[in-house]
Amino acid sequence: MDFNLATLFENAVDHFPDREYLVAGGKRRTYAEMEARANSLAHALQSIGVGPGDHVGIYSYNSVEWIEILWATFKIRAVWININYRYVEDELRYLFTNSDLKVLFVERTFADRVAALAPELPTLERVVVIEDDATTDDPTPDTLHYEDFLATGAPNRDFAPRSGDDIYMLYTGGTTGMPKGVVWQHRDVFYALGGGWDSVTKTRMSSPDELIEKGNSGFVLTHLPVAPLMHGATQWCVMGQSFVGSKIVLMAKFDPSDVWKLVEEEHVTSVMITGDAMGKPLIEHLAEDPSAYDTSSLFAVVSSAALFSAPVKDHFFDVLPNIMISDAIGSSESGNNGLTMMTKGNTAMKSGPTVTRLGDTVVFDEDFKQVQPGSGVIGKIARSGDIPLRYYKAEEKTRETFFEVDGVRYVMPGDFATVEADGSVTLLGRGSVVINSGGEKIFPEEVEAVVRSHPGVADAIVVGAPDERWGQTVAAIIAPRPNGVPIDLASIQEHCRKHVAGYKVPRILFTVQGLERSPAGKPDYRWAADIVATATPTP
């Protein structure tokens, strides 16, 4: 058996058919039930001409249907396209056009947006609406309706052979610019993100049977990835845990009280978040009354894709002293680059997390030489081996990001890092948002973590502001806590000087009611730059 993602899921179905697989929006599926419905949907897609290599969009909140579409599409060797439901018309137009959608599944809530754009999309042949509580009109005259459409397909598994060379594509918005489609082969992304690389033993899986052995090794785990499925980390929690027979719990929208209710009701063992944006409100809500929810099943909190600061980790340990916390670094282009396990009293960070490297992860300096451990040299994280093929329809960006050194092909998405004396890697930040002040590189994530630890700050984003003398200076945009602690530039500066060098201390402050973030919790640096350019600073 090759490491094709749909085949790996079917392998789990054959071994764990009666296990509960998915809980979302009040709906439940066992592995066998998911398989039958995904098969029916796959046959229905084939009946309207969808085949290998065709692109199928998914425009929806987290739901059972999202996962059914995921597996149905892969079963027939087509490619599903994740769509950011927060995009406005111009962004959607770009994504729909760039991704060459043939079929689009859309939740009724978003049907009006599709109706406005459908006439401009020459490759889009059919739209399938997933019903919810919305009452909008069908987006096209020949719209199909999800349950009726699915019912036209047979539930049997009789698909053509598949390959590890089949394509999985992940559209990533990043922090700047329009979204880019990262083109992976199933085999490579399985090793980079899907559980093919064992972070404990640091070995590669050689057979799908090892996944089944893992699933049979004891207690069945229940995972709650909080972020939207349009975010790669949640996709890979769902898919990777599917291969080993775990149970997945999903929620349509993030709400701290709903997370803790699900932990109690579904006996969740692991919650996956994206840094402080989810972690902070989550633990603050629980801390108000720790006895309000039964959290006895929970033993792990996993974070990736956004800064998870030491104060927030400490708060988790204060309220839930027996949990394990892990912090991972990686990207849509490189997979999982590193992982660290946190313990109570040992959460301090230099900037981003310091992690043990996974896979073929290295750090290159400006001359494409590997940074030596303990040298203090700042370079960029790169990875060889299990990496994507390219960006979709973006040759120039592909040449900038994928390259060869001594005959070995690497991907370098742009994350700065340094290598510690023991060989571990400390993440510093993404190059596209690094602040250059008088030649000094300042990584926003480091300063953000310090600003957020101020007792009067609920959330913060740090960006560069134009400066005649230094080129750029540090600007902090904060949302204050409703606790009455005074917030002004002087108090922020006094607090920051205790933790970071003087040149990193914010020189400009903006106070807002709430910060803009992606649904995955990542800072919206474009929005922040607009605030700096147009708003009046806080004294």
N, C-alpha and C positions, 0 to 999 in steps of 0.2 A: 504494500500500500504506500502510495506517495503521500507527501504532506500537503494534500489539497484540503482546504478548510472545510468545504462541505462534506467531504469524505470523512474527515476527522469527527465532525458532528454526527454523521450517520453511524460511525463506529461506536460513539458513546450511546446513541439511541439503542443499538443492538445489545449493549451490555447493561444499560440502566433504563429500560423502557418505562418502568412504573415509578421511577423517582420523580418527585415534583421538580420541574425545571425552572418555571418562570411564574412570577407573581407581579402583576402591574395593573393599576387602575381597577382593582376588584376582580380581574380575570386571572385564571390559573391554567397552566398547561403542564402536563407531564412531558417527559421526553418523547414518548410515543405520540401524544396528542400534537405536540409541536411538529413532529416529523410528518404526520398525516396532513396537517393543514399546509405546511410548507410544500409538500409534494403537490397538493391540489393547486396551490397558487403557482408553482413552477409550471405545471401543465397548462394552466390558464394563460400564463405569459407566453408559452410556446405557441398557443393557439392564435395569438395576435401578432406572431412573427418575431418574438424576442428570442435571440440565440446567442451563441458564443461571441463575446466581445461587445455586445450591445450595452448601452448605458441606461440604467434604471434609477431615477432619482427618488429619494425618500425625504419628504418635507413634513415633519411631524414632531410633536412632543414625544417623549419616551412612552412606549406602549407595547403591548403584546404584538400588535400589527407590525411595528418597526422590525421586530426580530423575525417574524414570519416572512417578511419581504426580504430581509437579509439572507436567510438560508435558501429561500426559493430562488433568488437571483443567482447565488453561487451554484446551486444544484444544476443549472442549465448553462453554466460557464459564462454567464453575463456578469456585468460589473455594476455594483450599486454605488450611487453617489450620495454622500451625506450633504445635507443642505442646512445652512444656518438659519433658523427660523426668526432670528432677530434682524436679518438683512432687510434693508429697504429696497425700493424698486430698482435703483441703478445697480446695486450690488447683486440683486437677484438676476437681473438681466445679464450681467456679466457672467455669473456662475452658470446659469442655464445655457447660455450660448457657448461658453468655453468648454463645458463638459459634454456637449453634443448629446443631450438627453433624447432618448427615443420614447421612453415611457416615464411618466411622473406619478408617483403616489403622493397625494396631498391630503392632510387633515382638513376637514371642512372649514375649520377656523381660518385657514389661510387661502381659501379658494378664491377670494376676491383678488388677491395679489397675483395669483396665477392667471385669472381671467384677463387682467390688464396686460399681461405679457405674452400670453399664448399666441396671438397673431404674429408676433415678431420672432417666433422660434421655428425655423423651417425644419429642423430635425425631429421635433416633438410630434409623435404620431397619436398617442393616446394619453389621457389623464384618468387616473383612478382615484376616487374620493373615499377617504376613510371617515366614517361618520363620527361626529361628536355632538355636543349640545348646540353648536352653531346652526343658524338657519340661512346661511348664504346660498345664493343660486349656484348651480353647477357651473364650473369655469369654462366649459366648452359644450357645444351642442351634442357631441357624441361622448360625453363623460360616462365612464363606467363606475359602478358602485361596488365597493370592496367585497362585501360578503356575497353579493350576487355573482361577482366576477370569480371569486375563489371557488364558489360552488360549481362552476362549469368544469373544473379540473378534477381528474381522478386522483385518489390519495395514494396510489401505488408508487413504489420506487423502481423506475425502469428507465433511468437516464443513461445517456451515452457516457463512455469513460471520460474521466477528468484527469487533470495533470497538476503537479506542483508548479508548473509554469503559468497556470491561469493567473489572471490579473485581479488584484485588490487595489483600489484607489482611494486615497484619503485626501479630501480637500481641507487645507489648513489656512486659516486666516492670518496667523502669526500676529505680530504687533504693528506692522506697517504694510501698506500696499494691498492690492486685490488678492483674493484667495488663489492658492496654487494647488493643482492636483498632483499628489505624490504617487507615482506609479510603482507598485510593488508586485513581485511574483508571490504567490501563496507560500511557497516553500521558504523564501527568504523572510517574509514578515512573520511566519510562524516561529522561526528561530529568534527574530529580533524582538517580537512583542507578544507572541502567542503561547509562551510556555515551553518552547523547544530548547531553551537554555536554562538549566537549573542553577539558580543563583546561590543555592546552598553548596552543592557539590562542584559547581563550576564546570559542568560537563554538558555536552549536547546529547539530546535524545536521538537514538538511532532507530527506534521503531515506535509506531503508534501504540503498540502493546504496553509500552512503559506508561502511557497516559492512563490506560485502563487499570494498571496496577496501582497507580497513584490514587485513582478514584475508589479503589477497593481497599485502601490501606487503613480505613478506620472511619471515624465520624464524618458524616457528610456536612460540608461547610455551606453556609448561606451568606452570600455577598450582596451588599447594597452599594452599588456605585451611584453617587448622588448626581453627578454632572450629566448633561444631556448626551444622548447617543450620537449626536453630530460631532462630539468631541472624541478624539481617538482613544483616550485612556479608558472611557466607558465602553467603547466598542470592544476593546481588548480584554477588559474585565469580563464582559459577557461571553465573548468567543473563547478566550483561553480557559475560563472556568467551565464552559460547556464541554470541553474535551475530556474533563476528568469527572463529570457527573455531579457537579455542584449545583446548588439552587441559587437563582438570581432573583433579586427583588429590585424593581424599578419604581421611580416616582416621576410624574410628569413635570413638576416644577419644584424647585428647592424651597422648603419651609422647615425651619429647625424643629418645630413641634411634630411635624409629620414624620421627619426622620426618626425621632425617638419613639414615636408610636409604632412605626414599622419595626424598629429594633425589638420592641417588646412583643408585638403581635406575631412576627415571623421568626423570632428567635435568631436574629441576625448575628453572625459571628464576626463579620468584617465590614467596616464602612470605608468606602473610598471617596476622598474629597480632593478638591484642588486648592490646597493651601489655605491661607488666612481668610480669603473671601468667603469660604464655606465653614472652615474650622472655627473661626472666631464667633460668629453668631450661633453656631451649633453648641459649642461648649458653654457659652454665656447663658444660653437658654436653659441648659441642663443644670448649670450651677445655681440658678434661681431656686430650684427645689429638686435636688438629686434623687429624692425618693418618689418623685412623681411618675417615674417610668421604671420598669424592670429592665435593667441593662445587664443582667447577670450572664446572658449568652455572649455578650460582646467581648472579644479578647484582642481585636486588632483595629487600628486606624491607619489607613494607608493614604499617603498624599503624593501627588505628582503634578507636573505641568505648571505650578505656580508656587510662589514663595510661601513656605510654612514656617513662620518665625518661631524663635525660641520661646518668647513669652506665651504664645498660644499653645505650644506643646507643653510647657510647664503647667498651664491651666488645665489641660487634659489630664495630666498626671495627678494634679491636686484633686480633681473630682473623681477620676477613674484610675486609682493608683496601680491597678493590676493589669492594665492593658499594655499591649505592645504598639509602638508607633514606628512606622517605616516611612522614609522619604526617598523618592526616586527622581532621577534626572533623565531626560531624554527629549526626543522630538519626533515629529511625524516623519522626518527624513532619516533618522538614525535609529529609531527604536529605543530600547532601554539601555542607557549608557552606564548607569550606576545606581547603587542602592545602599542605604544605610539604615541601621536599626537604632532607635533612640531609647535610652533608659532614663528613669527619673534622676534628675540632678546632673544629667550629661547631655544637655540640649543646646549648649552654646555653639554659635556658628561664626565663622570669619566673615562670610558674606552670604552666599547660598550654602546649601548643604555640602559636607565633605563625604564622599561616597566611595565604596569599593567598586572598581571598574567591572563592567560586565561585557562579555563578548570581546570583539577585537577593537576596543575603544582606546584611543591614544589622544595626546594633546600635542599639536604642532605649533612651533613658533613661527615668526614672520618669514623665515627662510625654509619652511617646511622640514625642519628638523624636529625630532621628538624632544619635548621638554624633559629635562632630567629631574628626577625626584629631588626635592629639597632645594632646587636652584633658585626658586622665587620668580622665575620667568613666567610671564603671562602669555598664554597662547590660546588656541581655539581647539575645542573638542572635535575629533574626527573619528570615523569608524570605517573599517573595511569588512570584508566577508559578506555577511547577510545584510545587504543594503538595497535600496530601491534601484530601479532601472533609470529613472529620469523624472523630471516634471512633465506633466501633460501639456503639449503644445507650447512649450516655453524653452526653446533651444538655448537662448542666451543665459537664462537663469540656471539651466542645467549645467552649462559650461562653467559657471561661476561656483557652483556648489559641489559638483562631482569632478574629481580629478585623479591623476595617477602620480604616485611617488615610488620610484624604483620598481616600476612595473606592477604595483599594487593599486587597485582602484579604491578610493575613499569618498566619503560624503562628509562635508563640513557645513552644517547649517548656519553657524555664526555665533555659537555660544562661547564666551571667553571662560577660561579656567586656568588653574595652576595645579601642579603636581606636588603633593606633600612628600616628605622624606620617606614615608612608608609605602609610597606608590599610589595612595588614594588621591582622588581628584576633588578639588574644591571648585564648585561652580560660581562664577562671578556675574554673569549676565549676558544678554543678547547684544551683539555688536550694533544692531540697528538703532538701539536706544541708549547706547553708552554716551555719557556727557563728557565732552572734551573741554576742560577749563584750564586754559594756559598750558596746554600740553599734558595735563594730568587726566588720566582716564578715571571716570567716576561711574560706578555701576549702580543704577537706580535701585535695584533690589536690596542692596546693602543698606542704603540710606532709608528706604521705605520701611524696612524692618525696625530700624531705630525710631523713626518718627511714630510708627504705630504703637510702640511701647510707651509713649507718652500717656499719662493717665487721662488726659482729656481728649485723646484722638481715637475715634472709632475705626477709621480707615484712611489710607493715604496712598497717593501716587506721586512719584518724583520724576521730573523731566528736566531737560535743559532749557534755559531761557537765553536769548541773545544778550551778549554783554560786550560793550565796546572795547574794554580792556582785555578781558580774558577769552573772548570768543563766545563762551557759554558760561553760565553760572547755574547753580542748583535752585530749582523751584519746586516747592512742595505744595500739593493740592490735598487738603484734608477735609474729612467729614468729622465734625466734633461729636463727642459723646453727649448725651443729654444729662450729664451728671453735674454740670455747673462748674467744672474745673476750667479756669481761665485759659483761653487759647489766644496767643499773639505770637508774632515773629520772635520776640525776645525769649519767650518761654520755650519755644521749639528749639531755638539755637542753644540755649543753656542746657537743655536735655541732651541734644545731639553731641555737644562737645565732650560729654562724659564717655561717649562710645565710639566716635569716629574722628578721623583727622580733621583739622580745621577747614581744609579746602573742600571737604565733602558736606559741610554744614549748609543747610538751605539759606539762601540769601533773599529769597522772595517767597511769600506765603499767600495762598488763596484758600478761602474757606467756602465750602459748598455744602448743600444739604445731603447730597449723596453722590458717590463716584460711579462713573460708567465702567462696567466690566463686561467681558464676554460672558455668555451663559456658562462657560467652563471656569469662570472666575479669574481669567487673566486680565490684567489692567488694559484699558483702552488708551493707549498712548497717543493716538491721533486726537481723541477727544481732549485729553489732557493738554496737548499742544495748542488746541484751539482756545482752551481756557486761558493759558498763558498769553496768547496773542490778543485776546479780546476783553478779558475780565479785569476788574480793578483789584490790585493786591490788598491783602489784609495787613493793617499796620502791625 
